[in-house]
Amino acid sequence: MLQKTPDQPSRGTRFLPSRRGFLIGTGAAVGLLVGYALWPRTYPNAWTPAQGETLLGPWVKIGPDGRVTVAVPQAEMGQGILSGFAQIVADELGADWAMMAVEPAPWHPAYANVGLATFATAGLPGPLRGMAGRLGEEAIERLNLHLTGGSNSVMSYHDALRRAAAEARARLVLAAADEWGVAAGELDTARGFVVYKANRMSFADAAKLVDPDVEPGEPVLRPAVARPLDGKPLPRIDLPPKVDGSARFGADVRLPGMVFAAIRHGPVGGRLASATAPRGVVLVKGPNWIATTGVTSWEARRALETIEAKFAVDGRKAGAWIQQELAKAAAGTGGEAVAEHGDVDAADGTVIVSEYSLPYLAHACMEPMTATARIVGGRAEVWGPTQSLTLAHRQVADALGLDTDAVTIHPTLLGGGFGRKAEPDAMVEAALIARATAKPVQLIWSREEDLGSDRFRPPVHARMRGVLAREKAVAAWDSRIAVPAVNNSFSKRNMPAMASDTDKASAAEIEGLAEIPYAVDAFRAVHVPVGQPAPLGYWRSVGHSFSGFIVESFVDELAAAAAIDPLAFRLKLLDGKPRHQAVLKAAAEAGKWGTPAPKGFARGIALHESFGSIAAMVVTAGVVAGQVRLLEVVSAIDCGRAIAPDSVRAQLEGAAIMGLSAALGEEITFADGEAEQRNFDRYSVLKLADAPIRQATVIVNAGGPLGGVGEPGLPPAAPALANALAAATGKRARSLPLARAYAA
C-alpha cells in the first residue's frame, strides 16, 4: 500500500500478530504450518510517514526536502548495515548519497528476515529444498520473525530492497512524466532528480505529484553499469553521530522519573531460594536473580550489596567435570554420524590421530546487557539493544502477561552484539522490575554479571583421525566431535516449542565439520552431544568458531605427515574448486607465503567457508620470552559482489582481531556453578599493544552469489595462528587458549 501523509486513510487494518494468534510446529527440516488457513494473507504498510513525507511502499519514503529514508529492520552493531541498506536503495533509486537517511523498521511481517529459510533448508535435496524454502519463508513472514544473525542481512534483503527502490523510482518517474506530458520510458533518475533531456525535477517535487492509486507495474532493475555506487566506498551514515556523541545506545536512554536497577544472578542452572533486604531497600526477585533500585546506578549497586540471597542448583553444578566428560565422549563410541561417505574404517595408509579442545567463551561486548522499561496503563515500552524485535516483543509480553500488541520495543544501537543480544533477558528483567516498582527503570548489568551470566559459546573436544594414501592424498577423514547442542539450548529459552528435552546429534551443531571443502576418499563426522548446565548461545560464527580451528589445524598436521607445504597440500585437496583456490592464493600472495619470516617467527595459513563466503588468512607470529607476538595478519574473502568494500574490510579486520583474541587468551571456566572469570582482569581480551602490527585485506570476486561478511573472517584466525606458532616453535598446541601453551 502507498501512503502519502498521516491524514491519508489506510486501505487495510493494521496487523500486529499476537503470540496467541497462531502456532507453528516443527518437522525434521522445516516448520509445518498449523492453523495456516486462518493466518492473514496480506498486510497493510505499518511504516508511518511524518507530515509532508511521502511513503513509496514499505521500504522508502521521501521528505519535503528530498531526503530519502530507508526502513532498516536489522540491528546496527558496528557492521555498517544502516549504510549498506541505504547504499543498495540509493543506487537503484538514483538518489544522492548525501540525502540518504535510515530509520528502524517497525515490527511487521513486511520486514521479516525470510532469508533465514535459505540457510535452514540448505542441506536438503534440490526440489525439496525449494519447496521447504518457500514454506519456510511463508512461516517466517507469518511469524513476523525479525532477527539479525548469520551474516545474512545483505543476502536476505538485497533483492527486496532493489525491487522496492525500483518501484519507488517508477512512481517518481510516472509522476514527473505526467506533469511534463511525456512518455515515462524517456525519463530516468540521477543524484536525487528525475531527468528528462535538459529538464530536472527534484525527488521532493516529484513525490508531491505521486498518485497512490497508480501502480507502476513490475519494477525494472538497473543493470550493473547504471549503478554508480555499487562497490564504492562511501561515508557511513552511522559514524558522525557516534563521533559527536549524539548516537543513542542502550544506556543513553533517559525517561522522566526513571530509577536505575542493579542485578545479581545465581549460579548457572540455579534458582533463587530466598532473599531478604534491609528496611528501605527496594528488592525485586526473579527466577534466578535479585535486583535493587536507586536514583543513581551507584546507589542501586550499593543497595544490592546489602541483600542476603541464597540460590539452589538442581543437578550437578557446572565445573571442571564438563571438559572431562567431553574428552571421554570424544574418545568413546557414542554419538551419531551426521555426515558420511565412503568407508573410513577400510581406508589403508598412514594414520594420523589428533585431539583438539576449546573452552567456553563469553561474548564480552563493550556494552553490557542493558534495557530501559516503562509500564503505563497496561502497556509496556522497552528501549534497548536487540538483535531480534520478535523475541523481545514476545518474551516481554509473556513475562508481563500482556498481548504482543501491548508491547512496544524501541531498538537502540548496539555496543557489540555477536549473537548475545539476540536474547532479550535484560529487557524482560527491566520490564519485571518496572512493574514491581511502578516506575520507569533502567537496568545495566555490571561487567561481572555480563561475563558470569552470559549465554556462552560451548566447549568442544574433538578426536580427529586421518589416513594418508601412498600418493599423499587423504584416503579417510574421520571426526568425533563432543559438543553440547547450542541450538537446543537457545531454543529452550527462546522457542521452547522447537526444543527437545535432551540434546540430539545434528550436523547443524558441528557446522564446518559436518562438511569440509577438501576432497577426501572417505568421510565421517560424528556428533556426540554432551549435556551440561551452562546456558549456551550464539557466538560470532557459531559452530564455525570452533570447527575452523579443528579442521585447519588438522589439515596442517596432515600436510606435515605428508611432507608437503601446507599451502600446496590445501591447493591439491581443493582441485576442482577454483573459488576456494583463488581465495587461498590471494591470502598467500598478500601474506608473503613462501618468503622467510623474521627470525623466531613463522607464517601459518588457514581457509574456511561459512555463511556463503570463503575466507582465508595468513598470520605471521612467534613466541618471545614466553609471550605470543603477532606481526602480521592478512585476510582474503570471496563474498560475491562487495557492495560496500570499506565495510567488508572493516568486518574482516574486526573478525580477525576477535578470533585472535579468543584463540590467545579467552576462556570461561566454572567452579561450584559459577564462572571464574568475571571481569577483564581474568578474562583476557587482546589489548591494542598486543594486536598485529599490520593488517591487510584482499577482496576476491569470482562472480559468485552474495555471501556474508560479519562472521566468515573469524574461523580462520585461530588455526592460522596455531599453525604459525607450531611452525615457529616446533611445538603444536591443540588446546585453546594458546597463550597458556606457550607461556614461559
Order of alpha helices (4+ residues) and beta strands (2+ residues): beta-beta-beta-beta-beta-alpha-beta-alpha-alpha-alpha-beta-beta-beta-alpha-alpha-beta-beta-beta-beta-alpha-beta-alpha-beta-beta-beta-beta-alpha-beta-alpha-beta-alpha-beta-beta-alpha-beta-alpha-alpha-alpha-beta-beta-beta-alpha-beta-beta-beta-alpha-alpha
